[in-house]
């Protein structure tokens, strides 16, 4: 929830679980499990596949890039109060 989020450090601490943990927390915070009708098992499988195959063609597109992008979007939605402009 902060601009000082360090995606490299976050990934270093959580290793293989960093993407799953961040996506879970964002889904939990924004109540997306209920809103998008996604179950936890599907989310874990999706994030695992994403983290394994995302960077194959471009080394810049890696898990740290996903973490940084997701957290940045979450921060803008939360602190910028953008959520009120999003339609369900």
Contact map, one row per residue, 1 for C-alpha under 8 A:
1110100000000000000000000000000000000000000000000000000000000000000000100110010000000000
1111100000000000000000000000000000000000000000000000000000000000000000000010000000000000
1111100000000000000000000000000000000000000000000000000000000000000000010010000000000000
0111110000000000000000000000000000000000000000000000000000000000000000000000000000000000
1111111000000000000000000000000000000000000000000000000000000000000100100000000000000000
0001111111000000000000000000000000000000000000000000000000000000000100000000000000000000
0000111111100000000000000000000000000000000000000000000000000001101100000000000000000000
0000011111110000000000000000000000000000000000000000000000000001000000000000000000000000
0000011111111000000000000000000000000000000000000000000000000000000000000000000000000000
0000011111111100010000000000000000000000000000000000000000000000000000000000000000000000
0000001111111111111000000000000000000000000000000000000000000011000000000000000000000000
0000000111111110000000000000000000000000000000000000000000000000000000000000000000000000
0000000011111110010000000000000000000000000000000000000000000000000000000000000000000000
0000000001111111110000000000000000000000000000000000000000000000000000000000000000000000
0000000000111111110000000000000000000000000000000000000000000000000000000000000000000000
0000000000100111111000000000000000000000000000000000000000000000000000000000000000000000
0000000000100111111110000000000000000000000000000000000000000000000000000000000000000000
0000000001101111111111000000000000000000000000000000000000000000001000000000000000000000
0000000000100001111111100000000000000000000000110010000000000010011000000000000000000000
0000000000000000111111110000000000000000001100110000000000000000000000000000000000000000
0000000000000000111111111000000000000000000000000000000000000000000000000000000000000000
0000000000000000011111111100000000000000000000000000000000000000001000100000000000000000
0000000000000000001111111110000000000000000000100000000000000000000001000000000000000000
0000000000000000000111111111000000000000001000000000000000000000000000000000000000000000
0000000000000000000011111111100000000000000000000000000000000000000000000000000000000000
0000000000000000000001111111110000000000000000000000000000000000000000000100000000000000
0000000000000000000000111111111110000000000000000000000000000000000000000000000000000000
0000000000000000000000011111111110000000000000000000000000000000000000000000000000000000
0000000000000000000000001111111100000000000000000000000000000000000000000000000000000000
0000000000000000000000000111111100000000000000000000000000000000000000000000000000000000
0000000000000000000000000011111111100000000000000000000000000000000000000000000000000000
0000000000000000000000000011111111111100000000000000000000000000000000000000000000000000
0000000000000000000000000011001111111111000000000000000000000000000000000000000000000000
0000000000000000000000000000001111111100000000000000000000000000000000000000000000000000
0000000000000000000000000000001111111000000000000000000000000000000000000000000000000000
0000000000000000000000000000000111111100000000000000000000000000000000000000000000000000
0000000000000000000000000000000111111110000000000000000000000000000000000000000000000000
0000000000000000000000000000000111011111011000000000000000000000000000000000000000000000
0000000000000000000000000000000010001111111000000000000000000000000000000000000000000000
0000000000000000000000000000000010000111111100000000000000000000000000000000000000000000
0000000000000000000000000000000000000011111110000000000000000000000000000000000000000000
0000000000000000000000000000000000000111111111000000000000000000000000000000000000000000
0000000000000000000100010000000000000111111111100000000000000000000000000000000000000000
0000000000000000000100000000000000000001111111110000000000000000000000000000000000000000
0000000000000000000000000000000000000000111111111000000000000000000000000000000000000000
0000000000000000000000000000000000000000011111111100000000000000000000000000000000000000
0000000000000000001100100000000000000000001111111110000000000000000000000000000000000000
0000000000000000001100000000000000000000000111111111000000000000000000000000000000000000
0000000000000000000000000000000000000000000011111111100000000000000000000000000000000000
0000000000000000000000000000000000000000000001111111110000000000000000000000000000000000
0000000000000000001000000000000000000000000000111111111000000110000000000000000000000000
0000000000000000000000000000000000000000000000011111111000000000000000000000000000000000
0000000000000000000000000000000000000000000000001111111100000000000000000000000000000000
0000000000000000000000000000000000000000000000000111111100001110000000000000000000000000
0000000000000000000000000000000000000000000000000011111111111110000000000000000000000000
0000000000000000000000000000000000000000000000000000111111100000000000000000000000000000
0000000000000000000000000000000000000000000000000000001111100000000000000000000000000000
0000000000000000000000000000000000000000000000000000001111111000000000000000000000000000
0000000000000000000000000000000000000000000000000000001111111100000000000000000000000000
0000000000000000000000000000000000000000000000000000001001111100100000000000000000000000
0000000000000000000000000000000000000000000000000000011001111110110000000000000000000000
0000000000000000000000000000000000000000000000000010011000111111110000000000000000000000
0000000000100000001000000000000000000000000000000010011000001111111000000000000000000000
0000001100100000000000000000000000000000000000000000000000000111111100000000000000000000
0000001000000000000000000000000000000000000000000000000000011111111110000000000000000000
0000000000000000001000000000000000000000000000000000000000001111111111000000000000000000
0000001000000000011001000000000000000000000000000000000000000011111111100000000000000000
0000111000000000000000000000000000000000000000000000000000000001111111110000000000000000
0000000000000000000000000000000000000000000000000000000000000000111111111000000000000000
0000000000000000000000100000000000000000000000000000000000000000011111111100000000000000
1000100000000000000001000000000000000000000000000000000000000000001111111110000000000000
0010000000000000000000000000000000000000000000000000000000000000000111111111000000000000
0000000000000000000000000000000000000000000000000000000000000000000011111111100000000000
1000000000000000000000000100000000000000000000000000000000000000000001111111110000000000
1110000000000000000000000000000000000000000000000000000000000000000000111111111100000000
0000000000000000000000000000000000000000000000000000000000000000000000011111111111000000
0000000000000000000000000000000000000000000000000000000000000000000000001111111111100000
1000000000000000000000000000000000000000000000000000000000000000000000000111111111100000
0000000000000000000000000000000000000000000000000000000000000000000000000011111111000000
0000000000000000000000000000000000000000000000000000000000000000000000000011111111000000
0000000000000000000000000000000000000000000000000000000000000000000000000001111111110000
0000000000000000000000000000000000000000000000000000000000000000000000000001111111111100
0000000000000000000000000000000000000000000000000000000000000000000000000000110011111100
0000000000000000000000000000000000000000000000000000000000000000000000000000000011111110
0000000000000000000000000000000000000000000000000000000000000000000000000000000001111110
0000000000000000000000000000000000000000000000000000000000000000000000000000000001111111
0000000000000000000000000000000000000000000000000000000000000000000000000000000000011111
0000000000000000000000000000000000000000000000000000000000000000000000000000000000000111
